[in-house]
Structures are given as C-alpha cells and as structure tokens.
Amino acid sequence: MDNRDPRRSPGRFHLIVGVLAAAGLIWFVIAEWPEFRQAIAQIRSIDAAWLALGLATSIISIVLFAGVRVVLLHATGGRMGLGRATSASFASGAVAATIPGGGAVATAYMVQRYREAGADAAGATWVTVASGIVAPSVLVFMTLTGFAILGDGSSAVVGPGLFAVALLVAFFWVTRNPRVLHRPTMAVIHVWRRMRRQPVDDTPSVATEFVDRFGDIRAGVWRWSAAWSLQVLSWLGEFVTLVASILAVGGTVPWAAVLAAYGTSQLAGAIPLIPGGAGQVEAVLVIGLTAAGVDTPTALATAVVFRICSHWLVVPIGWICFAVLRRRGVQ
C-alpha cells in the first residue's frame, strides 16, 4: 500500500523543475560567459531615464489590471475602490510569484477580497473566472497581432489562440446555461464540507443556489467593453516596459518583431512550471529578440532589466501591500 501523501507531489515536481532550470541556467552562463560579461557591462551603464519609465509603466500595468477586477466585481454587486484593488493585486501577484503552488493561493486570496467587498460566493467565482479569461485572451490577440506585423507564421500561438477562443465561448455559454455546473458544484461543496467536518445534507440546495446566482450575473456590453479596454491598456503598459528596457541598455528596438517576442514570452511565463515563470520568460524573450536581430548581450541585458522592472521589483511591493492589508484586518 502506498502511504505517500499525494499533496506533496506538486511541491516535489516544482522542486525538480526548479533544480533542472537552475542547472540549465548555470550551464548556459558558463557556455555563454563572454556574452554575459558584456550584458553585465551594459546593465551597469544603464540609462536611468528609460529604466524609470519601465518601472513606471510596469506599475501602471498592474493598476490597470486592478481596474479590470473592479469593473467585473461591480457586475456582481460588490464594491471595491481602485486603491484597495491595486494593493490586493500587488499582494496576490507576490504570492503567486514566490510560493510553490502560489497561483492557487493567490486565487484564493483574491476570492476572499471579493467576498469582503460584498460579492457572494458565486459572484467571487464569476469575477475570478471572468478576469482569468479576459487577461490571457487579450494577450493571445496581441501576440497574434505581433506575428501578423512580423509577417511570419504564427503557428507558435495558434494553439493558445484557439484555446483562448474556446475559453471565451465556454464561459459565455456556461453563463447562459448554468445548470451544467450543478453536479461539479455539488461535488466541490461536498468534498469541502467533508474536509471541514461540516454537515452535507443541504449540499444540493446550496449548489442550486450557487448555480442560479452564477447564471444571473450579467456584466452588460459597456462593462465588458471597459474590462477589455483596461486589459488591453494593461498589457500595453508592460509592453512599453519591454521597449524601455531595450533602450535602457543601449539597444535598438526591433519594431517589427518586438510585440511578437513580448507576447510569446508572456505566454511562456503563464505555464505553471516555476513560480513567477522565473527563467521561462527570460529564455523565450532572449530567443525572440535574438531571432529579431538583436545581439545576444543586448538581448540578455534586456531580459534581465525587463524582469526586474515587471516582476522582481514588483514582488517586494506586493509583500508590503500584503502586510499593510493584513494590519488593516484583511486576512
């Protein structure tokens, strides 16, 4: 009989992936040491003005994504100010980026924030699913646009593109036919209550209430338009961060290819192998930029500066927001 705790498997998987990624990075650094030395030299002589712009647009990008959450939350009857939503978005981003399995923890964290803002369980779930579909679908659209500008084949993102479209269709279909959620919802509620040693007799009625409420939520054309527009601006803000990073290290922006490189690297980072996509985004971005004609040292320096602006310096801000919210009674 196997007595191993299955809950340990995901952590072990992430540990193995992390070790392999670290080993690969060390090998790459050794093999490409001359290029790394030149990249380090370029980072040391970085243009502070472009760096400041990159940091600013990265933060603005997160604020705009918080706006997406606020707009969608209002459709459920919940109310959350942009400032609080921004703090919560920074905090959840820090959790997702630094903790193994942090994506699930960050999702649960935001669900609790939605509940505190007045949304019921169905409404919080609806906002989570809706925002989780809007963001990647817009990113895929931008990436396909980048490949169209490049004039190259877009086979690398056709799969994700079709997946994003399928998610959108499935989401809107389910909101119009919520009864398909009844059995899965009953199963989840039953397991959750058994784990918490709570009564399960009223599970069917609770599931019915949840499903009916989920199906009743309607955002409307204007609210959806606002959410999509804010999400486009959010991704564009981070795209500007990449352009500023290239210019900050003295590189020349490959305008025809930079959008495709950006979108592909972000899609790669969305694959939940390592918290925050550490190494995944950098590697794909370097490959994309060098394929566009950027020399290897500049591509390496750009990847490092971009990730510092868009990720690594944002993480401590997120943990500060997490601590501040907790001191204010937000658990």
C-alpha positions as CSV (number, residue, x, y, z in Angstrom):
1,M,0.0,0.0,0.0
2,D,1.4,3.4,-0.9
3,N,1.2,5.7,2.1
4,R,2.7,8.7,0.5
5,D,0.8,12.0,0.8
6,P,-0.3,13.0,-2.7
7,R,-0.4,16.6,-1.6
8,R,3.4,16.6,-1.6
9,S,3.7,15.6,-5.3
10,P,3.1,19.1,-6.8
11,G,5.8,20.6,-4.4
12,R,8.2,17.9,-5.4
13,F,7.5,18.4,-9.1
14,H,8.2,22.1,-8.8
15,L,11.4,21.4,-6.8
16,I,12.6,19.1,-9.5
17,V,11.8,21.6,-12.3
18,G,13.5,24.4,-10.3
19,V,16.6,22.3,-9.9
20,L,16.7,21.4,-13.5
21,A,16.1,25.1,-14.5
22,A,18.9,26.2,-12.2
23,A,21.3,23.6,-13.6
24,G,20.4,24.7,-17.2
25,L,20.9,28.3,-16.3
26,I,24.3,27.6,-14.8
27,W,25.4,25.7,-17.8
28,F,24.2,28.4,-20.1
29,V,26.0,31.1,-18.2
30,I,29.3,29.1,-18.4
31,A,28.8,28.4,-22.1
32,E,28.0,32.0,-23.0
33,W,30.2,33.7,-20.4
34,P,31.6,36.3,-22.8
35,E,28.1,37.4,-23.8
36,F,27.1,37.6,-20.1
37,R,30.1,39.7,-19.3
38,Q,29.1,42.2,-22.0
39,A,25.5,42.1,-20.9
40,I,26.5,42.9,-17.3
41,A,28.6,45.8,-18.6
42,Q,25.5,47.1,-20.5
43,I,23.4,46.8,-17.3
44,R,26.0,48.7,-15.3
45,S,25.8,51.6,-17.8
46,I,22.0,51.6,-17.9
47,D,20.1,54.7,-18.9
48,A,18.3,55.8,-15.7
49,A,15.6,57.7,-17.6
50,W,14.5,54.7,-19.6
51,L,14.7,52.5,-16.5
52,A,12.4,54.8,-14.6
53,L,9.9,54.7,-17.5
54,G,10.0,50.9,-17.5
55,L,9.3,50.8,-13.8
56,A,6.5,53.3,-14.0
57,T,4.7,51.6,-16.9
58,S,5.0,48.2,-15.1
59,I,3.3,49.6,-12.0
60,I,0.7,51.3,-14.2
61,S,0.0,48.0,-15.9
62,I,-0.9,46.4,-12.5
63,V,-3.1,49.3,-11.6
64,L,-5.0,48.9,-14.9
65,F,-5.4,45.2,-14.3
66,A,-6.8,46.0,-10.8
67,G,-9.3,48.2,-12.7
68,V,-10.4,45.2,-14.7
69,R,-11.1,43.4,-11.4
70,V,-13.0,46.4,-10.1
71,V,-15.2,46.7,-13.2
72,L,-16.1,43.0,-13.2
73,L,-16.7,42.9,-9.4
74,H,-19.2,45.7,-9.7
75,A,-21.3,43.5,-12.0
76,T,-21.8,41.1,-9.1
77,G,-22.9,43.9,-6.7
78,G,-19.5,44.1,-4.9
79,R,-17.7,47.4,-4.4
80,M,-14.0,47.9,-4.1
81,G,-12.0,51.0,-4.6
82,L,-9.2,51.1,-7.1
83,G,-6.6,51.7,-4.4
84,R,-7.6,48.7,-2.4
85,A,-7.9,46.6,-5.6
86,T,-4.4,47.7,-6.6
87,S,-3.0,46.7,-3.2
88,A,-4.7,43.3,-3.4
89,S,-3.4,42.8,-6.9
90,F,0.1,43.5,-5.9
91,A,-0.2,41.2,-2.9
92,S,-1.7,38.3,-4.9
93,G,1.0,38.8,-7.5
94,A,3.7,38.5,-4.9
95,V,2.1,35.3,-3.5
96,A,1.8,33.8,-7.0
97,A,5.4,34.7,-7.9
98,T,7.2,33.5,-4.8
99,I,5.4,30.5,-3.3
100,P,5.3,27.0,-4.9
101,G,1.7,26.5,-5.9
102,G,1.3,30.2,-5.3
103,G,-1.2,30.5,-8.2
104,A,-3.9,28.7,-6.3
105,V,-3.1,30.5,-3.1
106,A,-3.2,33.9,-4.9
107,T,-6.6,33.0,-6.4
108,A,-8.0,32.1,-3.0
109,Y,-6.6,35.3,-1.6
110,M,-8.4,37.4,-4.3
111,V,-11.6,35.4,-3.9
112,Q,-11.6,36.4,-0.2
113,R,-11.0,40.0,-1.1
114,Y,-14.1,39.9,-3.4
115,R,-16.2,38.4,-0.6
116,E,-15.1,41.2,1.7
117,A,-16.1,43.7,-1.0
118,G,-19.6,42.4,-0.9
119,A,-19.7,39.7,-3.5
120,D,-21.2,36.4,-2.6
121,A,-19.5,33.0,-3.3
122,A,-21.0,32.8,-6.8
123,G,-20.1,36.4,-7.6
124,A,-16.5,36.0,-6.4
125,T,-16.1,32.9,-8.5
126,W,-17.6,34.7,-11.5
127,V,-15.1,37.5,-11.2
128,T,-12.2,35.1,-10.8
129,V,-13.2,33.1,-13.9
130,A,-14.0,36.2,-16.0
131,S,-10.8,38.1,-15.2
132,G,-8.8,34.8,-15.7
133,I,-10.2,34.6,-19.2
134,V,-10.0,38.2,-20.3
135,A,-6.3,38.6,-19.5
136,P,-4.9,35.6,-21.5
137,S,-7.3,36.1,-24.4
138,V,-6.2,39.7,-24.9
139,L,-2.6,38.6,-24.6
140,V,-3.1,36.0,-27.3
141,F,-4.7,38.5,-29.5
142,M,-1.8,40.9,-29.1
143,T,0.7,38.1,-29.8
144,L,-1.1,37.1,-33.0
145,T,-1.1,40.8,-34.0
146,G,2.6,40.8,-33.4
147,F,3.2,37.9,-35.6
148,A,1.0,39.5,-38.3
149,I,3.1,42.6,-38.1
150,L,6.2,40.4,-38.4
151,G,4.8,38.8,-41.4
152,D,5.9,35.4,-40.1
153,G,4.0,32.2,-39.5
154,S,2.1,32.3,-36.2
155,S,2.0,28.6,-35.6
156,A,3.6,29.1,-32.2
157,V,0.5,30.8,-30.9
158,V,-2.3,29.2,-33.0
159,G,-2.8,26.6,-30.2
160,P,-3.0,29.1,-27.4
161,G,-5.2,31.3,-29.6
162,L,-7.7,28.6,-30.2
163,F,-7.6,27.7,-26.6
164,A,-8.4,31.3,-25.6
165,V,-11.3,31.5,-28.0
166,A,-12.6,28.2,-26.7
167,L,-12.4,29.6,-23.1
168,L,-14.3,32.7,-24.1
169,V,-17.0,30.7,-25.9
170,A,-17.3,28.2,-23.0
171,F,-17.5,31.0,-20.4
172,F,-20.4,32.8,-22.1
173,W,-22.1,29.6,-22.9
174,V,-21.9,28.4,-19.3
175,T,-23.3,31.8,-18.0
176,R,-26.3,31.2,-20.3
177,N,-26.6,27.5,-19.3
178,P,-25.5,27.5,-15.6
179,R,-27.2,24.2,-14.9
180,V,-24.2,22.3,-16.4
181,L,-22.3,23.5,-13.2
182,H,-24.7,21.8,-10.8
183,R,-23.1,18.4,-10.5
184,P,-19.5,19.8,-10.3
185,T,-20.6,22.4,-7.8
186,M,-22.2,19.7,-5.6
187,A,-19.1,17.6,-5.7
188,V,-16.9,20.5,-4.7
189,I,-19.2,21.6,-1.9
190,H,-19.5,18.1,-0.6
191,V,-15.7,17.5,-0.5
192,W,-15.1,20.9,1.0
193,R,-17.6,20.3,3.8
194,R,-16.4,16.8,4.5
195,M,-12.8,18.2,4.8
196,R,-14.1,20.8,7.3
197,R,-16.4,18.2,9.0
198,Q,-19.5,20.2,8.3
199,P,-23.0,18.9,7.5
200,V,-23.5,17.9,3.9
201,D,-27.3,17.2,3.9
202,D,-28.1,20.5,2.3
203,T,-25.4,20.3,-0.4
204,P,-27.9,20.0,-3.3
205,S,-29.8,23.1,-2.3
206,V,-26.6,25.1,-1.7
207,A,-25.3,24.0,-5.1
208,T,-28.6,25.1,-6.7
209,E,-28.5,28.5,-5.1
210,F,-24.9,29.0,-6.2
211,V,-25.5,27.9,-9.8
212,D,-28.6,30.1,-10.1
213,R,-26.7,33.1,-8.8
214,F,-23.8,32.5,-11.1
215,G,-26.1,32.4,-14.1
216,D,-27.9,35.6,-13.0
217,I,-24.8,37.7,-13.2
218,R,-24.7,39.9,-16.3
219,A,-21.9,42.4,-16.9
220,G,-23.5,44.2,-19.9
221,V,-21.9,45.5,-23.1
222,W,-20.4,48.6,-21.6
223,R,-18.9,46.9,-18.6
224,W,-17.4,44.2,-20.8
225,S,-16.1,46.9,-23.1
226,A,-14.5,48.7,-20.1
227,A,-12.9,45.5,-18.9
228,W,-11.5,44.6,-22.3
229,S,-10.2,48.1,-22.9
230,L,-8.5,48.3,-19.5
231,Q,-6.9,44.8,-20.1
232,V,-5.5,45.9,-23.4
233,L,-4.0,49.0,-21.8
234,S,-2.6,46.9,-19.0
235,W,-0.7,44.6,-21.4
236,L,0.4,47.6,-23.5
237,G,1.8,49.1,-20.3
238,E,4.0,46.1,-19.8
239,F,4.9,46.1,-23.5
240,V,6.2,49.7,-23.1
241,T,8.3,48.3,-20.2
242,L,10.0,45.9,-22.6
243,V,10.6,48.7,-25.1
244,A,12.1,50.9,-22.4
245,S,14.3,48.0,-21.2
246,I,15.8,47.6,-24.7
247,L,16.5,51.3,-24.9
248,A,17.8,51.4,-21.3
249,V,20.7,49.0,-22.1
250,G,21.5,50.8,-25.3
251,G,19.8,48.5,-27.8
252,T,17.8,49.3,-30.9
253,V,14.1,48.3,-30.8
254,P,13.2,45.7,-33.5
255,W,9.8,47.3,-34.0
256,A,8.6,44.7,-36.5
257,A,9.2,41.8,-34.1
258,V,9.1,43.2,-30.6
259,L,5.3,42.7,-30.0
260,A,5.6,39.0,-31.1
261,A,8.6,38.5,-28.8
262,Y,6.8,40.1,-25.9
263,G,3.6,38.2,-26.3
264,T,5.3,34.8,-26.8
265,S,7.5,35.3,-23.7
266,Q,4.5,36.2,-21.5
267,L,2.5,33.2,-22.8
268,A,5.5,31.0,-21.9
269,G,5.6,32.5,-18.4
270,A,1.9,31.6,-17.9
271,I,2.8,27.9,-17.9
272,P,2.8,27.0,-14.2
273,L,6.2,25.2,-14.0
274,I,8.1,27.6,-11.8
275,P,6.6,30.4,-9.6
276,G,6.5,33.6,-11.5
277,G,7.7,31.9,-14.7
278,A,11.3,32.6,-13.5
279,G,13.7,31.6,-16.3
280,Q,10.8,30.8,-18.7
281,V,10.1,34.4,-19.6
282,E,13.7,35.4,-19.8
283,A,14.7,32.4,-22.0
284,V,11.9,32.9,-24.5
285,L,12.4,36.6,-24.6
286,V,16.1,36.2,-25.4
287,I,15.3,33.7,-28.1
288,G,12.7,36.1,-29.6
289,L,14.9,39.1,-29.5
290,T,18.0,37.4,-31.0
291,A,15.8,35.9,-33.7
292,A,14.7,39.5,-34.5
293,G,18.4,40.5,-35.0
294,V,19.3,41.8,-31.5
295,D,22.8,40.8,-30.5
296,T,22.9,38.2,-27.7
297,P,24.5,40.5,-24.9
298,T,21.8,43.2,-25.5
299,A,19.0,40.5,-25.5
300,L,20.3,39.1,-22.2
301,A,20.6,42.6,-20.7
302,T,17.1,43.5,-21.9
303,A,15.6,40.3,-20.4
304,V,17.2,40.9,-17.0
305,V,16.1,44.6,-16.9
306,F,12.6,43.8,-18.1
307,R,12.1,41.2,-15.5
308,I,13.5,43.4,-12.8
309,C,11.0,46.1,-13.8
310,S,8.0,43.9,-14.4
311,H,8.5,41.2,-11.8
312,W,11.3,41.2,-9.3
313,L,10.9,44.8,-8.0
314,V,7.1,44.4,-8.0
315,V,7.3,41.4,-5.7
316,P,8.6,43.3,-2.6
317,I,5.9,45.9,-3.3
318,G,3.4,43.2,-3.3
319,W,4.6,41.7,0.1
320,I,4.5,45.2,1.6
321,C,0.9,45.6,0.4
322,F,0.1,42.2,1.8
323,A,1.5,43.2,5.2
324,V,-0.3,46.6,5.2
325,L,-3.7,45.0,4.2
326,R,-3.2,42.4,6.9
327,R,-2.5,45.0,9.6
328,R,-5.8,46.6,8.5
329,G,-7.6,43.4,9.2
330,V,-7.5,41.9,5.7
331,Q,-6.6,38.2,6.2
